[in-house]
């Protein structure tokens, strides 16, 4: 199977964004940077691409210009082990101009959408007890940042 690497289109902030993401996620690093040359279309010497890894997953940031911007049609899911992880990633990714969204979604300061969710959420929403699953789903729809204790309490309420 060929390697699949998500490519993220930025105007001019690809390196800044990659550095930011590498500071947020453990075991992350920038692996390569390429620059525009005299052939263009960007200014010679400016950053063209940044290859980086977030905990082993490869990404490429492309400084392609203002023609395209991120939207919620594509997001990156962070499955968190506990509330502490949810709180950490939510705070880091919304700082400096990020926006909170519904149901555990947010946009970072670069406009990239993320889902910050507890691991096991799909199992809860697919619980064989359909009433329990419905209570959990209703609770999620009322949240911005996911509160695991409140989610479990709503699911378990009878």
Biotite code that builds the C-alpha atoms (Angstrom):
import biotite.structure as struc

atoms = struc.array([
    struc.Atom([0.000, 0.000, 0.000], chain_id="A", res_id=1, res_name="UNK", atom_name="CA", element="C"),
    struc.Atom([1.390, 3.445, -0.830], chain_id="A", res_id=2, res_name="UNK", atom_name="CA", element="C"),
    struc.Atom([2.081, 5.921, 1.931], chain_id="A", res_id=3, res_name="UNK", atom_name="CA", element="C"),
    struc.Atom([-0.717, 8.482, 2.410], chain_id="A", res_id=4, res_name="UNK", atom_name="CA", element="C"),
    struc.Atom([0.281, 11.889, 3.768], chain_id="A", res_id=5, res_name="UNK", atom_name="CA", element="C"),
    struc.Atom([-2.285, 14.604, 4.519], chain_id="A", res_id=6, res_name="UNK", atom_name="CA", element="C"),
    struc.Atom([-1.349, 17.841, 2.753], chain_id="A", res_id=7, res_name="UNK", atom_name="CA", element="C"),
    struc.Atom([-2.451, 21.065, 4.426], chain_id="A", res_id=8, res_name="UNK", atom_name="CA", element="C"),
    struc.Atom([-2.705, 24.202, 2.252], chain_id="A", res_id=9, res_name="UNK", atom_name="CA", element="C"),
    struc.Atom([-1.701, 27.453, 3.942], chain_id="A", res_id=10, res_name="UNK", atom_name="CA", element="C"),
    struc.Atom([-1.301, 30.944, 2.552], chain_id="A", res_id=11, res_name="UNK", atom_name="CA", element="C"),
    struc.Atom([2.155, 31.695, 3.965], chain_id="A", res_id=12, res_name="UNK", atom_name="CA", element="C"),
    struc.Atom([2.051, 30.254, 7.512], chain_id="A", res_id=13, res_name="UNK", atom_name="CA", element="C"),
    struc.Atom([2.949, 26.602, 6.840], chain_id="A", res_id=14, res_name="UNK", atom_name="CA", element="C"),
    struc.Atom([6.212, 26.610, 8.788], chain_id="A", res_id=15, res_name="UNK", atom_name="CA", element="C"),
    struc.Atom([4.721, 28.594, 11.667], chain_id="A", res_id=16, res_name="UNK", atom_name="CA", element="C"),
    struc.Atom([1.769, 26.178, 11.807], chain_id="A", res_id=17, res_name="UNK", atom_name="CA", element="C"),
    struc.Atom([4.013, 23.089, 11.673], chain_id="A", res_id=18, res_name="UNK", atom_name="CA", element="C"),
    struc.Atom([6.159, 24.488, 14.497], chain_id="A", res_id=19, res_name="UNK", atom_name="CA", element="C"),
    struc.Atom([3.013, 25.186, 16.514], chain_id="A", res_id=20, res_name="UNK", atom_name="CA", element="C"),
    struc.Atom([1.584, 21.689, 15.966], chain_id="A", res_id=21, res_name="UNK", atom_name="CA", element="C"),
    struc.Atom([4.936, 20.106, 16.863], chain_id="A", res_id=22, res_name="UNK", atom_name="CA", element="C"),
    struc.Atom([4.933, 22.091, 20.118], chain_id="A", res_id=23, res_name="UNK", atom_name="CA", element="C"),
    struc.Atom([1.441, 20.831, 20.996], chain_id="A", res_id=24, res_name="UNK", atom_name="CA", element="C"),
    struc.Atom([1.809, 17.114, 20.254], chain_id="A", res_id=25, res_name="UNK", atom_name="CA", element="C"),
    struc.Atom([4.454, 14.936, 21.937], chain_id="A", res_id=26, res_name="UNK", atom_name="CA", element="C"),
    struc.Atom([6.971, 13.000, 19.840], chain_id="A", res_id=27, res_name="UNK", atom_name="CA", element="C"),
    struc.Atom([6.620, 15.447, 16.954], chain_id="A", res_id=28, res_name="UNK", atom_name="CA", element="C"),
    struc.Atom([9.155, 17.067, 14.684], chain_id="A", res_id=29, res_name="UNK", atom_name="CA", element="C"),
    struc.Atom([9.776, 18.921, 11.446], chain_id="A", res_id=30, res_name="UNK", atom_name="CA", element="C"),
    struc.Atom([11.544, 16.590, 9.029], chain_id="A", res_id=31, res_name="UNK", atom_name="CA", element="C"),
    struc.Atom([12.150, 18.763, 5.948], chain_id="A", res_id=32, res_name="UNK", atom_name="CA", element="C"),
    struc.Atom([11.642, 22.280, 4.603], chain_id="A", res_id=33, res_name="UNK", atom_name="CA", element="C"),
    struc.Atom([11.762, 23.269, 0.931], chain_id="A", res_id=34, res_name="UNK", atom_name="CA", element="C"),
    struc.Atom([11.873, 26.791, -0.457], chain_id="A", res_id=35, res_name="UNK", atom_name="CA", element="C"),
    struc.Atom([10.649, 28.487, -3.589], chain_id="A", res_id=36, res_name="UNK", atom_name="CA", element="C"),
    struc.Atom([13.423, 29.287, -6.070], chain_id="A", res_id=37, res_name="UNK", atom_name="CA", element="C"),
    struc.Atom([13.594, 31.684, -9.001], chain_id="A", res_id=38, res_name="UNK", atom_name="CA", element="C"),
    struc.Atom([11.124, 29.515, -10.952], chain_id="A", res_id=39, res_name="UNK", atom_name="CA", element="C"),
    struc.Atom([8.347, 30.732, -8.567], chain_id="A", res_id=40, res_name="UNK", atom_name="CA", element="C"),
    struc.Atom([5.488, 31.165, -8.266], chain_id="A", res_id=41, res_name="UNK", atom_name="CA", element="C"),
    struc.Atom([6.307, 32.194, -4.679], chain_id="A", res_id=42, res_name="UNK", atom_name="CA", element="C"),
    struc.Atom([9.043, 34.632, -3.731], chain_id="A", res_id=43, res_name="UNK", atom_name="CA", element="C"),
    struc.Atom([12.486, 33.003, -4.104], chain_id="A", res_id=44, res_name="UNK", atom_name="CA", element="C"),
    struc.Atom([13.749, 31.880, -0.705], chain_id="A", res_id=45, res_name="UNK", atom_name="CA", element="C"),
    struc.Atom([10.327, 31.783, 0.955], chain_id="A", res_id=46, res_name="UNK", atom_name="CA", element="C"),
    struc.Atom([9.061, 28.498, 2.393], chain_id="A", res_id=47, res_name="UNK", atom_name="CA", element="C"),
    struc.Atom([7.260, 26.247, -0.097], chain_id="A", res_id=48, res_name="UNK", atom_name="CA", element="C"),
    struc.Atom([6.655, 23.076, 1.952], chain_id="A", res_id=49, res_name="UNK", atom_name="CA", element="C"),
    struc.Atom([7.242, 21.782, 5.447], chain_id="A", res_id=50, res_name="UNK", atom_name="CA", element="C"),
    struc.Atom([7.184, 18.065, 6.146], chain_id="A", res_id=51, res_name="UNK", atom_name="CA", element="C"),
    struc.Atom([6.442, 17.228, 9.759], chain_id="A", res_id=52, res_name="UNK", atom_name="CA", element="C"),
    struc.Atom([5.346, 14.375, 11.996], chain_id="A", res_id=53, res_name="UNK", atom_name="CA", element="C"),
    struc.Atom([2.840, 14.469, 14.825], chain_id="A", res_id=54, res_name="UNK", atom_name="CA", element="C"),
    struc.Atom([3.568, 11.425, 16.982], chain_id="A", res_id=55, res_name="UNK", atom_name="CA", element="C"),
    struc.Atom([4.749, 9.475, 13.936], chain_id="A", res_id=56, res_name="UNK", atom_name="CA", element="C"),
    struc.Atom([1.973, 10.531, 11.514], chain_id="A", res_id=57, res_name="UNK", atom_name="CA", element="C"),
    struc.Atom([3.390, 12.434, 8.555], chain_id="A", res_id=58, res_name="UNK", atom_name="CA", element="C"),
    struc.Atom([1.929, 15.698, 7.255], chain_id="A", res_id=59, res_name="UNK", atom_name="CA", element="C"),
    struc.Atom([2.944, 18.236, 4.649], chain_id="A", res_id=60, res_name="UNK", atom_name="CA", element="C"),
    struc.Atom([2.249, 21.961, 4.970], chain_id="A", res_id=61, res_name="UNK", atom_name="CA", element="C"),
    struc.Atom([2.201, 23.796, 1.631], chain_id="A", res_id=62, res_name="UNK", atom_name="CA", element="C"),
    struc.Atom([2.430, 27.563, 1.370], chain_id="A", res_id=63, res_name="UNK", atom_name="CA", element="C"),
    struc.Atom([0.277, 27.764, -1.739], chain_id="A", res_id=64, res_name="UNK", atom_name="CA", element="C"),
    struc.Atom([-1.243, 31.222, -1.384], chain_id="A", res_id=65, res_name="UNK", atom_name="CA", element="C"),
    struc.Atom([-4.637, 32.599, -0.389], chain_id="A", res_id=66, res_name="UNK", atom_name="CA", element="C"),
    struc.Atom([-6.715, 30.803, -3.053], chain_id="A", res_id=67, res_name="UNK", atom_name="CA", element="C"),
    struc.Atom([-7.887, 28.026, -0.724], chain_id="A", res_id=68, res_name="UNK", atom_name="CA", element="C"),
    struc.Atom([-8.766, 27.992, 2.967], chain_id="A", res_id=69, res_name="UNK", atom_name="CA", element="C"),
    struc.Atom([-9.716, 25.283, 5.434], chain_id="A", res_id=70, res_name="UNK", atom_name="CA", element="C"),
    struc.Atom([-13.316, 24.437, 6.244], chain_id="A", res_id=71, res_name="UNK", atom_name="CA", element="C"),
    struc.Atom([-15.050, 21.880, 8.439], chain_id="A", res_id=72, res_name="UNK", atom_name="CA", element="C"),
    struc.Atom([-15.430, 19.379, 5.602], chain_id="A", res_id=73, res_name="UNK", atom_name="CA", element="C"),
    struc.Atom([-12.055, 18.006, 6.710], chain_id="A", res_id=74, res_name="UNK", atom_name="CA", element="C"),
    struc.Atom([-10.910, 17.781, 10.324], chain_id="A", res_id=75, res_name="UNK", atom_name="CA", element="C"),
    struc.Atom([-8.304, 15.945, 12.345], chain_id="A", res_id=76, res_name="UNK", atom_name="CA", element="C"),
    struc.Atom([-9.589, 13.730, 15.177], chain_id="A", res_id=77, res_name="UNK", atom_name="CA", element="C"),
    struc.Atom([-7.662, 13.502, 18.438], chain_id="A", res_id=78, res_name="UNK", atom_name="CA", element="C"),
    struc.Atom([-8.822, 10.510, 20.486], chain_id="A", res_id=79, res_name="UNK", atom_name="CA", element="C"),
    struc.Atom([-8.009, 11.391, 24.079], chain_id="A", res_id=80, res_name="UNK", atom_name="CA", element="C"),
    struc.Atom([-7.506, 8.902, 26.913], chain_id="A", res_id=81, res_name="UNK", atom_name="CA", element="C"),
    struc.Atom([-9.059, 11.100, 29.610], chain_id="A", res_id=82, res_name="UNK", atom_name="CA", element="C"),
    struc.Atom([-10.402, 14.527, 30.545], chain_id="A", res_id=83, res_name="UNK", atom_name="CA", element="C"),
    struc.Atom([-6.910, 15.841, 31.213], chain_id="A", res_id=84, res_name="UNK", atom_name="CA", element="C"),
    struc.Atom([-5.920, 15.169, 27.596], chain_id="A", res_id=85, res_name="UNK", atom_name="CA", element="C"),
    struc.Atom([-9.141, 16.705, 26.287], chain_id="A", res_id=86, res_name="UNK", atom_name="CA", element="C"),
    struc.Atom([-8.546, 19.831, 28.391], chain_id="A", res_id=87, res_name="UNK", atom_name="CA", element="C"),
    struc.Atom([-4.896, 20.067, 27.267], chain_id="A", res_id=88, res_name="UNK", atom_name="CA", element="C"),
    struc.Atom([-5.544, 19.769, 23.514], chain_id="A", res_id=89, res_name="UNK", atom_name="CA", element="C"),
    struc.Atom([-8.628, 21.989, 23.677], chain_id="A", res_id=90, res_name="UNK", atom_name="CA", element="C"),
    struc.Atom([-6.679, 24.752, 25.446], chain_id="A", res_id=91, res_name="UNK", atom_name="CA", element="C"),
    struc.Atom([-3.609, 24.505, 23.206], chain_id="A", res_id=92, res_name="UNK", atom_name="CA", element="C"),
    struc.Atom([-5.499, 24.397, 19.913], chain_id="A", res_id=93, res_name="UNK", atom_name="CA", element="C"),
    struc.Atom([-7.899, 27.242, 20.753], chain_id="A", res_id=94, res_name="UNK", atom_name="CA", element="C"),
    struc.Atom([-5.218, 29.584, 22.124], chain_id="A", res_id=95, res_name="UNK", atom_name="CA", element="C"),
    struc.Atom([-4.186, 32.620, 20.141], chain_id="A", res_id=96, res_name="UNK", atom_name="CA", element="C"),
    struc.Atom([-7.337, 33.013, 18.082], chain_id="A", res_id=97, res_name="UNK", atom_name="CA", element="C"),
    struc.Atom([-8.809, 29.530, 17.790], chain_id="A", res_id=98, res_name="UNK", atom_name="CA", element="C"),
    struc.Atom([-12.587, 29.082, 17.876], chain_id="A", res_id=99, res_name="UNK", atom_name="CA", element="C"),
    struc.Atom([-14.650, 26.655, 19.924], chain_id="A", res_id=100, res_name="UNK", atom_name="CA", element="C"),
    struc.Atom([-17.276, 24.756, 18.019], chain_id="A", res_id=101, res_name="UNK", atom_name="CA", element="C"),
    struc.Atom([-20.023, 22.312, 18.977], chain_id="A", res_id=102, res_name="UNK", atom_name="CA", element="C"),
    struc.Atom([-19.674, 18.646, 19.937], chain_id="A", res_id=103, res_name="UNK", atom_name="CA", element="C"),
    struc.Atom([-15.919, 18.659, 20.584], chain_id="A", res_id=104, res_name="UNK", atom_name="CA", element="C"),
    struc.Atom([-14.997, 20.485, 17.365], chain_id="A", res_id=105, res_name="UNK", atom_name="CA", element="C"),
    struc.Atom([-12.743, 23.520, 17.196], chain_id="A", res_id=106, res_name="UNK", atom_name="CA", element="C"),
    struc.Atom([-10.772, 25.556, 14.706], chain_id="A", res_id=107, res_name="UNK", atom_name="CA", element="C"),
    struc.Atom([-7.194, 26.478, 15.519], chain_id="A", res_id=108, res_name="UNK", atom_name="CA", element="C"),
    struc.Atom([-5.717, 29.918, 14.809], chain_id="A", res_id=109, res_name="UNK", atom_name="CA", element="C"),
    struc.Atom([-4.856, 28.779, 11.265], chain_id="A", res_id=110, res_name="UNK", atom_name="CA", element="C"),
    struc.Atom([-8.450, 27.740, 10.521], chain_id="A", res_id=111, res_name="UNK", atom_name="CA", element="C"),
    struc.Atom([-7.791, 23.975, 10.597], chain_id="A", res_id=112, res_name="UNK", atom_name="CA", element="C"),
    struc.Atom([-10.649, 21.997, 12.184], chain_id="A", res_id=113, res_name="UNK", atom_name="CA", element="C"),
    struc.Atom([-10.037, 19.454, 14.926], chain_id="A", res_id=114, res_name="UNK", atom_name="CA", element="C"),
    struc.Atom([-12.246, 17.055, 16.841], chain_id="A", res_id=115, res_name="UNK", atom_name="CA", element="C"),
    struc.Atom([-11.110, 16.580, 20.436], chain_id="A", res_id=116, res_name="UNK", atom_name="CA", element="C"),
    struc.Atom([-12.961, 13.533, 21.726], chain_id="A", res_id=117, res_name="UNK", atom_name="CA", element="C"),
    struc.Atom([-12.599, 10.794, 24.296], chain_id="A", res_id=118, res_name="UNK", atom_name="CA", element="C"),
    struc.Atom([-11.619, 7.368, 23.052], chain_id="A", res_id=119, res_name="UNK", atom_name="CA", element="C"),
    struc.Atom([-14.616, 5.068, 23.272], chain_id="A", res_id=120, res_name="UNK", atom_name="CA", element="C"),
    struc.Atom([-17.106, 7.747, 22.235], chain_id="A", res_id=121, res_name="UNK", atom_name="CA", element="C"),
    struc.Atom([-18.264, 5.743, 19.208], chain_id="A", res_id=122, res_name="UNK", atom_name="CA", element="C"),
    struc.Atom([-19.001, 2.750, 21.431], chain_id="A", res_id=123, res_name="UNK", atom_name="CA", element="C"),
    struc.Atom([-21.083, 4.939, 23.746], chain_id="A", res_id=124, res_name="UNK", atom_name="CA", element="C"),
    struc.Atom([-23.044, 6.419, 20.852], chain_id="A", res_id=125, res_name="UNK", atom_name="CA", element="C"),
    struc.Atom([-23.612, 2.886, 19.485], chain_id="A", res_id=126, res_name="UNK", atom_name="CA", element="C"),
    struc.Atom([-24.545, 1.390, 22.847], chain_id="A", res_id=127, res_name="UNK", atom_name="CA", element="C"),
    struc.Atom([-26.979, -1.534, 22.452], chain_id="A", res_id=128, res_name="UNK", atom_name="CA", element="C"),
    struc.Atom([-29.189, 0.270, 24.970], chain_id="A", res_id=129, res_name="UNK", atom_name="CA", element="C"),
    struc.Atom([-30.629, 2.763, 22.469], chain_id="A", res_id=130, res_name="UNK", atom_name="CA", element="C"),
    struc.Atom([-31.982, 5.032, 25.218], chain_id="A", res_id=131, res_name="UNK", atom_name="CA", element="C"),
    struc.Atom([-28.532, 5.258, 26.794], chain_id="A", res_id=132, res_name="UNK", atom_name="CA", element="C"),
    struc.Atom([-27.000, 6.060, 23.404], chain_id="A", res_id=133, res_name="UNK", atom_name="CA", element="C"),
    struc.Atom([-29.655, 8.730, 22.776], chain_id="A", res_id=134, res_name="UNK", atom_name="CA", element="C"),
    struc.Atom([-28.997, 10.377, 26.150], chain_id="A", res_id=135, res_name="UNK", atom_name="CA", element="C"),
    struc.Atom([-25.272, 10.451, 25.387], chain_id="A", res_id=136, res_name="UNK", atom_name="CA", element="C"),
    struc.Atom([-25.838, 11.933, 21.939], chain_id="A", res_id=137, res_name="UNK", atom_name="CA", element="C"),
    struc.Atom([-28.175, 14.593, 23.317], chain_id="A", res_id=138, res_name="UNK", atom_name="CA", element="C"),
    struc.Atom([-25.541, 15.522, 25.921], chain_id="A", res_id=139, res_name="UNK", atom_name="CA", element="C"),
    struc.Atom([-22.793, 15.821, 23.270], chain_id="A", res_id=140, res_name="UNK", atom_name="CA", element="C"),
    struc.Atom([-24.963, 18.111, 21.140], chain_id="A", res_id=141, res_name="UNK", atom_name="CA", element="C"),
    struc.Atom([-25.199, 20.461, 24.132], chain_id="A", res_id=142, res_name="UNK", atom_name="CA", element="C"),
    struc.Atom([-21.428, 20.663, 24.654], chain_id="A", res_id=143, res_name="UNK", atom_name="CA", element="C"),
    struc.Atom([-18.571, 22.523, 23.086], chain_id="A", res_id=144, res_name="UNK", atom_name="CA", element="C"),
    struc.Atom([-15.546, 20.912, 24.765], chain_id="A", res_id=145, res_name="UNK", atom_name="CA", element="C"),
    struc.Atom([-16.487, 17.339, 25.698], chain_id="A", res_id=146, res_name="UNK", atom_name="CA", element="C"),
    struc.Atom([-16.918, 16.776, 29.438], chain_id="A", res_id=147, res_name="UNK", atom_name="CA", element="C"),
    struc.Atom([-16.487, 13.027, 29.971], chain_id="A", res_id=148, res_name="UNK", atom_name="CA", element="C"),
    struc.Atom([-18.078, 12.982, 33.453], chain_id="A", res_id=149, res_name="UNK", atom_name="CA", element="C"),
    struc.Atom([-21.134, 14.915, 32.247], chain_id="A", res_id=150, res_name="UNK", atom_name="CA", element="C"),
    struc.Atom([-21.370, 12.686, 29.184], chain_id="A", res_id=151, res_name="UNK", atom_name="CA", element="C"),
    struc.Atom([-21.266, 9.514, 31.286], chain_id="A", res_id=152, res_name="UNK", atom_name="CA", element="C"),
    struc.Atom([-23.776, 10.959, 33.789], chain_id="A", res_id=153, res_name="UNK", atom_name="CA", element="C"),
    struc.Atom([-26.191, 11.812, 30.976], chain_id="A", res_id=154, res_name="UNK", atom_name="CA", element="C"),
    struc.Atom([-25.804, 8.356, 29.425], chain_id="A", res_id=155, res_name="UNK", atom_name="CA", element="C"),
    struc.Atom([-26.364, 6.626, 32.772], chain_id="A", res_id=156, res_name="UNK", atom_name="CA", element="C"),
    struc.Atom([-29.358, 8.759, 33.848], chain_id="A", res_id=157, res_name="UNK", atom_name="CA", element="C"),
    struc.Atom([-32.528, 6.729, 33.851], chain_id="A", res_id=158, res_name="UNK", atom_name="CA", element="C"),
])
